[in-house]
């Protein structure tokens, strides 16, 4: 017997929401147990050998995969229940609104609302019956089947997102139109969909990414990557209750790993600096040395900023930096990351709580090439200042090609930095090779002559011909001048802090 309109209008949606949360809790528990099994498997190392060890290892691996599958099955079900609960809430609300209007049972509006409710109910029932059947016959523990269902559930929620290619401003407007319950549902059930979505407010991204970070740590089978993710989580934990607060604005395992960490809330800051590290940077470095550098920028700028102008500093690892040569000699990775960096900056403009912030884009080493490539894209980047530290070049001939007003491109090049001072342009290097010079002679001191304007990626930013303004820079204490621009107390950091906190004129 089909339910009547009154029953549909009073459907207990809250029970479905509670069931979804229970499934999510089970998914987390399965993931934690899978991580425990993985740790136990790794702990045996080479200490246990032989046929018995091999059979035991295979059995443990099988159990681990079944736990992962069960977790993914529960996570997919949690997402589906949350989505269907929202759809049923809307459908039952529509039926209730028609009933409240006093329409007769055969009114077209009531018939349409009941049909919609029946369609949602049918889809939900079919999915629940399928999941129950999989639980009974054991197929829910098949990793491929569970992954397929999780992807299907994720796709269902993804369909509710703004279309691919939407601007950060369009994303912001979509997010604002969602109800509080809808936003909470997406954060809890599909943090991977919105944690890195430019245009979603930073505080909401942080909440989603912390959930996602926990799940990635619980489920990632790559030990070194899990260690790096754990280091990010520990960095966040160390910052709890300490000024400035840390916000995780992106986290992921695609490519070499993704992480964007802010010190201070960019949405509430009047001055925001976004730092892109260079070659050799790893996911763990966001929690380590590059996180330290971003925090140093925040602290130095906060000393200069008036109390009415809060500061935020971000380290942005949204691309795959080259690990060395030959990738570091190519612009390919910088070009690939330039689009994402530009969207991120536009997102900070879109989600600002008050007036748009005074925004400084900072690139170190290969990261400066990425910043330069982003600035030279059509429309430029949403930055008021561009800072190039230890830069091998940006691909630009002159600073004016970076799209900011004259006098707003800044460069630091330590006297002994080989990347800024000794790296020749490719044609000059090729000529040296063809002339038979040994590799050690390819970086002669005369390449540092003031008249030598060409570097590896276009005009050397520190050359007078480029037209940038120069920061003071020192080589540092250990013979590695390329690494000390953002050391606390360095002249470059102090000058950078003044630029970050100077309101645009």
C-alpha positions as CSV (number, residue, x, y, z in Angstrom):
1,X,0.0,0.0,0.0
2,X,1.5,3.3,-1.1
3,X,1.9,6.1,1.6
4,X,-0.6,8.9,1.5
5,X,0.4,12.6,1.1
6,X,0.2,13.1,4.9
7,X,2.7,10.3,5.5
8,X,5.0,11.6,2.8
9,X,4.9,15.1,4.3
10,X,5.9,13.6,7.7
11,X,8.6,11.3,6.4
12,X,11.3,10.8,9.2
13,X,14.3,12.3,7.3
14,X,16.2,12.7,10.5
15,X,16.4,8.9,10.9
16,X,18.1,8.6,7.5
17,X,20.5,11.4,8.4
18,X,21.4,9.5,11.6
19,X,21.9,6.3,9.6
20,X,24.3,8.1,7.2
21,X,26.3,9.4,10.2
22,X,26.5,5.9,11.6
23,X,27.8,4.6,8.3
24,X,30.4,7.3,8.2
25,X,31.5,6.4,11.7
26,X,31.8,2.7,10.6
27,X,33.8,3.8,7.6
28,X,36.3,5.6,9.8
29,X,36.6,2.6,12.1
30,X,37.2,0.3,9.2
31,X,39.9,2.7,7.9
32,X,41.6,2.9,11.3
33,X,41.6,-0.9,11.6
34,X,43.1,-1.2,8.0
35,X,45.8,1.2,9.1
36,X,46.6,-0.9,12.2
37,X,46.9,-4.0,10.0
38,X,49.1,-2.2,7.5
39,X,51.4,-1.1,10.3
40,X,51.6,-4.6,11.7
41,X,52.4,-6.0,8.3
42,X,55.2,-3.4,7.8
43,X,56.6,-4.0,11.3
44,X,57.5,-7.6,10.6
45,X,60.0,-6.3,7.9
46,X,62.6,-8.9,7.1
47,X,62.5,-10.6,10.5
48,X,60.1,-13.3,9.5
49,X,61.0,-15.3,6.4
50,X,60.0,-18.6,4.8
51,X,56.8,-20.2,3.5
52,X,54.8,-19.7,6.7
53,X,55.7,-16.0,6.7
54,X,54.6,-15.7,3.0
55,X,51.3,-17.4,3.7
56,X,50.7,-15.3,6.8
57,X,51.6,-12.1,4.9
58,X,49.1,-12.9,2.1
59,X,46.4,-13.6,4.6
60,X,47.0,-10.3,6.4
61,X,47.1,-8.4,3.1
62,X,43.7,-10.0,2.2
63,X,42.3,-8.9,5.5
64,X,43.6,-5.4,5.0
65,X,42.0,-5.2,1.6
66,X,38.7,-6.4,2.9
67,X,38.8,-3.8,5.7
68,X,39.5,-1.1,3.1
69,X,36.7,-2.4,0.9
70,X,34.3,-2.4,3.9
71,X,35.3,1.2,4.8
72,X,34.7,2.4,1.2
73,X,31.4,0.6,1.1
74,X,30.3,2.3,4.3
75,X,31.6,5.7,3.1
76,X,29.7,5.4,-0.2
77,X,26.5,4.4,1.7
78,X,27.0,7.4,4.1
79,X,27.2,9.7,1.1
80,X,24.2,8.2,-0.6
81,X,22.1,8.4,2.6
82,X,23.0,12.0,3.1
83,X,22.1,12.9,-0.5
84,X,18.8,11.0,-0.4
85,X,17.9,12.5,2.9
86,X,18.3,15.9,1.4
87,X,16.3,15.0,-1.7
88,X,13.5,13.4,0.5
89,X,13.5,16.5,2.7
90,X,12.8,18.7,-0.4
91,X,10.2,16.3,-1.8
92,X,8.3,15.9,1.5
93,X,8.5,19.6,2.0
94,X,6.9,20.2,-1.4
95,X,4.1,17.8,-0.6
96,X,3.5,19.5,2.8
97,X,3.4,22.9,1.1
98,X,0.7,21.7,-1.3
99,X,-1.3,20.2,1.5
100,X,-1.0,23.4,3.5
101,X,-2.4,25.2,0.5
102,X,-5.6,23.2,0.7
103,X,-5.4,21.6,-2.7
104,X,-7.5,18.6,-3.5
105,X,-5.9,15.1,-3.7
106,X,-5.9,15.2,-7.5
107,X,-4.4,18.6,-7.9
108,X,-1.6,18.7,-10.5
109,X,0.8,20.2,-8.0
110,X,0.2,17.5,-5.4
111,X,0.4,14.7,-8.1
112,X,3.8,16.1,-9.2
113,X,5.1,16.4,-5.7
114,X,4.1,12.9,-4.8
115,X,5.6,11.5,-8.1
116,X,8.9,13.2,-7.2
117,X,8.8,11.7,-3.7
118,X,8.1,8.3,-5.1
119,X,11.0,8.5,-7.5
120,X,13.5,9.5,-4.8
121,X,12.1,6.7,-2.5
122,X,12.4,4.1,-5.3
123,X,16.1,5.0,-6.0
124,X,16.9,5.1,-2.3
125,X,15.2,1.7,-1.7
126,X,17.0,0.1,-4.6
127,X,20.4,1.3,-3.4
128,X,19.8,0.1,0.2
129,X,18.5,-3.3,-1.1
130,X,21.6,-3.7,-3.2
131,X,23.9,-2.8,-0.3
132,X,22.1,-5.2,1.9
133,X,22.5,-8.0,-0.7
134,X,26.2,-7.3,-1.0
135,X,26.6,-7.5,2.8
136,X,24.8,-10.8,2.9
137,X,26.7,-12.5,0.1
138,X,30.1,-11.0,1.0
139,X,30.6,-9.1,-2.2
140,X,30.7,-5.8,-0.2
141,X,34.2,-6.9,0.8
142,X,35.5,-6.9,-2.8
143,X,37.7,-3.9,-3.2
144,X,36.9,-3.2,-6.8
145,X,33.1,-3.4,-6.2
146,X,33.4,-1.1,-3.2
147,X,35.6,1.4,-5.0
148,X,33.1,1.5,-7.9
149,X,30.2,2.2,-5.5
150,X,32.1,4.9,-3.7
151,X,33.0,6.5,-7.1
152,X,29.3,6.4,-8.0
153,X,28.3,8.0,-4.7
154,X,30.9,10.7,-5.1
155,X,29.7,11.3,-8.6
156,X,26.2,11.8,-7.4
157,X,27.3,14.5,-5.0
158,X,29.7,16.0,-7.6
159,X,26.7,16.5,-9.9
160,X,25.4,19.0,-7.4
161,X,28.6,21.1,-7.6
162,X,29.0,24.1,-9.9
163,X,29.9,23.1,-13.5
164,X,33.5,22.4,-14.3
165,X,35.1,25.7,-15.4
166,X,33.1,27.9,-13.0
167,X,35.0,30.9,-11.7
168,X,35.8,31.2,-8.0
169,X,33.2,33.9,-7.8
170,X,30.5,31.6,-9.2
171,X,31.6,28.9,-6.7
172,X,31.3,31.4,-3.9
173,X,27.8,32.4,-5.0
174,X,26.8,28.8,-5.2
175,X,28.1,28.0,-1.7
176,X,26.3,31.0,-0.2
177,X,23.0,29.8,-1.7
178,X,23.2,26.4,0.0
179,X,21.5,25.9,3.3
180,X,23.6,25.4,6.4
181,X,22.6,21.7,6.5
182,X,23.6,21.3,2.8
183,X,27.0,22.8,3.4
184,X,27.5,20.6,6.5
185,X,26.5,17.5,4.5
186,X,29.0,18.1,1.8
187,X,31.8,18.9,4.2
188,X,31.2,15.7,6.2
189,X,30.4,13.3,3.4
190,X,32.5,14.5,0.5
191,X,35.3,16.7,1.8
192,X,37.4,15.7,-1.2
193,X,35.0,17.6,-3.5
194,X,35.2,21.0,-1.8
195,X,38.4,21.1,0.2
196,X,40.4,22.4,-2.7
197,X,37.5,24.2,-4.5
198,X,38.5,27.8,-5.0
199,X,35.6,30.1,-4.0
200,X,34.6,28.1,-0.9
201,X,35.4,30.1,2.3
202,X,38.8,29.3,3.9
203,X,37.3,28.2,7.2
204,X,35.0,25.7,5.5
205,X,37.8,24.4,3.3
206,X,39.9,23.9,6.4
207,X,37.2,21.8,8.1
208,X,36.8,19.7,5.0
209,X,40.5,19.2,4.5
210,X,41.1,18.2,8.1
211,X,38.5,15.4,7.7
212,X,40.1,14.4,4.4
213,X,43.6,14.4,5.9
214,X,42.5,12.0,8.6
215,X,40.9,9.7,6.0
216,X,44.0,9.8,3.7
217,X,46.3,8.9,6.7
218,X,44.0,6.0,7.6
219,X,43.8,4.6,4.1
220,X,47.0,5.4,2.2
221,X,49.1,2.3,1.7
222,X,52.2,4.3,0.7
223,X,54.3,4.5,3.9
224,X,56.4,7.6,2.9
225,X,53.3,9.5,1.8
226,X,51.4,8.6,4.9
227,X,54.3,9.8,7.0
228,X,54.3,13.1,5.1
229,X,50.5,13.5,5.6
230,X,51.0,12.7,9.3
231,X,53.6,15.5,9.5
232,X,51.1,17.9,8.1
233,X,48.5,16.8,10.7
234,X,51.1,17.2,13.5
235,X,51.9,20.7,12.2
236,X,48.2,21.6,12.4
237,X,48.0,20.2,15.9
238,X,51.1,22.1,17.1
239,X,49.4,25.3,15.9
240,X,46.1,24.7,17.8
241,X,45.5,27.4,20.4
242,X,48.6,29.3,19.2
243,X,48.7,32.6,17.2
244,X,48.3,32.6,14.3
245,X,45.8,29.9,13.7
246,X,46.7,27.4,10.9
247,X,44.2,26.6,8.1
248,X,44.5,23.7,5.7
249,X,43.3,25.0,2.4
250,X,44.1,21.9,0.3
251,X,45.4,18.4,0.8
252,X,45.7,15.5,-1.6
253,X,47.8,12.7,-2.9
254,X,47.5,13.4,-6.6
255,X,50.9,13.8,-8.4
256,X,53.7,14.2,-5.8
257,X,51.2,15.4,-3.2
258,X,49.3,18.6,-2.7
259,X,49.1,20.8,0.4
260,X,48.2,24.5,1.0
261,X,48.7,25.7,4.5
262,X,47.8,29.2,5.8
263,X,48.9,31.0,8.9
264,X,46.1,33.4,9.7
265,X,42.7,33.4,8.0
266,X,43.1,34.8,4.5
267,X,39.4,35.6,4.4
268,X,39.7,38.0,7.4
269,X,43.1,39.4,6.6
270,X,43.9,42.8,5.1
271,X,47.3,41.7,3.8
272,X,47.9,38.2,2.4
273,X,51.1,36.7,1.1
274,X,51.1,33.4,-0.9
275,X,54.4,31.7,-1.2
276,X,55.3,29.1,-3.9
277,X,58.3,26.9,-3.1
278,X,60.6,25.6,-5.8
279,X,62.5,22.6,-7.0
280,X,62.8,19.6,-4.7
281,X,59.9,20.6,-2.5
282,X,58.0,17.7,-1.1
283,X,54.6,17.3,0.7
284,X,56.5,16.9,4.0
285,X,58.2,20.2,3.5
286,X,54.9,22.1,3.8
287,X,54.9,20.9,7.4
288,X,58.6,21.5,7.6
289,X,60.9,24.1,6.2
290,X,58.5,25.7,3.8
291,X,55.8,26.0,6.5
292,X,58.5,27.6,8.7
293,X,59.2,30.1,5.9
294,X,55.5,31.0,5.5
295,X,55.2,31.4,9.2
296,X,58.3,33.7,9.2
297,X,56.6,35.9,6.6
298,X,53.5,36.1,8.7
299,X,55.4,37.0,11.9
300,X,57.6,39.6,10.2
301,X,54.7,41.2,8.5
302,X,52.6,41.2,11.7
303,X,55.3,43.2,13.5
304,X,54.9,46.0,11.0
305,X,51.1,45.8,10.4
306,X,48.8,48.0,12.5
307,X,46.4,46.1,14.7
308,X,43.6,47.0,12.3
309,X,45.3,45.1,9.4
310,X,45.5,41.4,10.2
311,X,48.0,39.4,8.1
312,X,47.8,35.9,6.6
313,X,50.7,34.0,5.0
314,X,50.2,30.9,2.8
315,X,52.5,28.2,1.5
316,X,51.1,26.9,-1.7
317,X,52.1,23.4,-3.0
318,X,49.5,23.0,-5.6
319,X,51.8,21.6,-8.3
320,X,54.6,19.1,-8.8
321,X,57.9,20.8,-8.4
322,X,60.8,19.3,-10.3
323,X,62.8,17.0,-8.1
324,X,66.0,17.9,-10.1
325,X,67.3,17.9,-13.6
326,X,66.2,17.6,-16.4
327,X,62.7,18.6,-15.2
328,X,64.1,21.7,-13.5
329,X,65.5,22.9,-16.8
330,X,62.0,22.9,-18.4
331,X,59.1,25.3,-17.9
332,X,56.5,22.5,-18.2
333,X,55.8,22.0,-14.5
334,X,55.6,25.8,-13.9
335,X,53.1,26.2,-16.8
336,X,51.0,23.3,-15.5
337,X,50.8,24.8,-12.1
338,X,50.3,28.4,-13.2
339,X,46.5,28.0,-13.9
340,X,45.8,26.5,-10.5
341,X,47.8,29.2,-8.7
342,X,45.9,31.9,-10.6
343,X,42.6,30.3,-9.6
344,X,43.7,30.0,-5.9
345,X,44.5,33.8,-5.8
346,X,41.2,34.6,-7.5
347,X,39.5,32.5,-4.9
348,X,41.1,34.5,-2.0
349,X,39.7,37.7,-3.6
350,X,36.3,36.1,-4.0
351,X,35.9,34.8,-0.4
352,X,37.3,37.9,1.4
353,X,35.0,38.9,4.3
354,X,35.5,42.6,3.7
355,X,37.4,44.6,1.2
356,X,39.7,42.6,-1.1
357,X,43.0,42.0,0.6
358,X,46.3,43.5,-0.4
359,X,47.8,40.4,-2.0
360,X,51.5,39.6,-2.5
361,X,52.5,36.7,-4.7
362,X,55.9,35.2,-3.7
363,X,57.9,32.7,-5.7
364,X,61.2,31.1,-4.6
365,X,63.5,29.5,-7.2
366,X,61.5,27.4,-9.6
367,X,58.4,28.7,-7.8
368,X,59.2,32.2,-9.1
369,X,59.0,30.8,-12.6
370,X,55.5,29.5,-11.8
371,X,54.4,32.8,-10.4
372,X,55.8,34.6,-13.5
373,X,54.0,32.2,-15.9
374,X,50.7,32.7,-14.0
375,X,51.1,36.5,-14.1
376,X,51.7,36.3,-17.9
377,X,48.5,34.4,-18.6
378,X,45.6,36.3,-20.1
379,X,44.1,38.5,-17.3
380,X,47.1,38.1,-15.1
381,X,46.8,37.2,-11.4
382,X,44.9,38.7,-8.5
383,X,48.1,40.1,-6.9
384,X,49.1,43.7,-6.0
385,X,52.8,42.8,-5.6
386,X,55.0,40.1,-7.1
387,X,58.1,39.0,-5.3
388,X,60.8,36.8,-6.9
389,X,63.4,35.2,-4.6
390,X,66.4,33.4,-6.0
391,X,64.8,33.4,-9.4
392,X,66.1,31.7,-12.5
393,X,63.8,33.9,-14.5
394,X,60.1,34.1,-15.4
395,X,60.1,33.8,-19.1
396,X,59.4,37.5,-19.3
397,X,61.8,40.0,-20.9
398,X,60.7,42.9,-18.6
399,X,58.9,43.2,-15.3
400,X,56.0,45.1,-16.9
401,X,55.0,41.8,-18.6
402,X,53.9,40.5,-15.2
403,X,50.8,42.6,-15.2
404,X,51.1,44.6,-12.0
405,X,51.7,48.4,-11.9
406,X,55.3,49.7,-12.4
407,X,57.3,49.5,-9.2
408,X,55.4,46.4,-7.8
409,X,57.7,43.7,-9.0
410,X,60.4,43.0,-6.4
411,X,63.5,40.8,-6.6
412,X,66.1,39.4,-4.2
413,X,69.3,37.8,-5.5
414,X,72.0,36.9,-3.0
415,X,75.5,37.8,-4.3
416,X,76.6,34.1,-4.3
417,X,73.3,32.5,-5.4
418,X,74.2,30.3,-8.4
419,X,70.6,30.2,-9.6
420,X,70.3,34.0,-10.0
421,X,73.9,35.0,-10.7
422,X,75.7,32.2,-12.5
423,X,73.1,30.2,-14.4
424,X,73.6,31.1,-18.1
425,X,71.0,31.3,-20.8
426,X,70.5,28.0,-22.7
427,X,72.1,29.5,-26.0
428,X,75.2,30.6,-24.0
429,X,75.4,27.2,-22.3
430,X,75.1,25.4,-25.7
431,X,77.8,27.7,-27.2
432,X,80.1,26.8,-24.3
433,X,79.5,23.1,-24.9
434,X,80.1,23.4,-28.6
435,X,83.3,25.3,-27.9
436,X,84.5,22.3,-25.9
437,X,84.4,23.7,-22.4
438,X,84.3,21.2,-19.6
439,X,81.2,21.2,-17.5
440,X,82.9,22.9,-14.6
441,X,83.8,25.8,-16.8
442,X,80.3,26.5,-17.9
443,X,79.5,28.8,-15.0
444,X,82.4,31.2,-15.1
445,X,82.4,34.3,-12.9
446,X,82.1,36.6,-15.9
447,X,78.6,35.4,-16.4
448,X,77.8,37.6,-13.4
449,X,78.9,40.7,-15.1
450,X,76.3,43.5,-14.9
451,X,75.9,43.5,-18.7
452,X,74.9,39.9,-18.8
453,X,71.1,40.1,-18.6
454,X,70.0,36.7,-19.9
455,X,69.4,33.8,-17.5
456,X,68.0,30.4,-17.9
457,X,64.3,31.4,-18.2
458,X,64.5,34.8,-20.0
459,X,65.9,38.0,-18.6
460,X,67.5,37.7,-15.1
461,X,65.0,39.3,-12.7
462,X,67.9,41.0,-10.9
463,X,69.4,42.5,-14.0
464,X,68.7,46.3,-14.5
465,X,67.2,45.5,-17.9
466,X,64.4,43.6,-16.3
467,X,63.2,46.7,-14.5
468,X,62.3,45.2,-11.0
469,X,62.9,46.8,-7.6
470,X,65.7,45.0,-5.7
471,X,65.5,43.8,-2.1
472,X,68.7,43.6,0.0
473,X,70.0,40.0,0.1
474,X,72.8,38.2,1.9
475,X,74.4,34.8,1.3
476,X,73.6,33.4,4.7
477,X,75.8,31.5,7.2
478,X,76.5,28.2,5.6
479,X,77.6,28.6,2.0
480,X,74.1,27.9,0.6
481,X,72.8,31.4,-0.3
482,X,69.9,30.1,-2.3
483,X,68.1,28.9,0.8
484,X,68.2,31.9,3.2
485,X,66.0,34.6,1.8
486,X,63.2,33.9,4.3
487,X,65.3,33.3,7.4
488,X,64.0,35.1,10.4
489,X,65.8,38.4,10.7
490,X,67.3,38.3,7.2
491,X,67.3,41.6,5.4
492,X,65.2,40.1,2.6
493,X,62.5,39.0,5.0
494,X,62.4,42.4,6.6
495,X,62.1,44.2,3.3
496,X,59.4,41.7,2.1
497,X,57.4,42.3,5.3
498,X,57.3,46.0,4.5
499,X,56.0,45.2,1.0
500,X,53.4,42.8,2.3
501,X,52.0,45.3,4.7
502,X,52.0,48.4,2.5
503,X,48.5,49.2,1.4
504,X,48.3,49.8,-2.4
505,X,48.2,53.4,-3.4
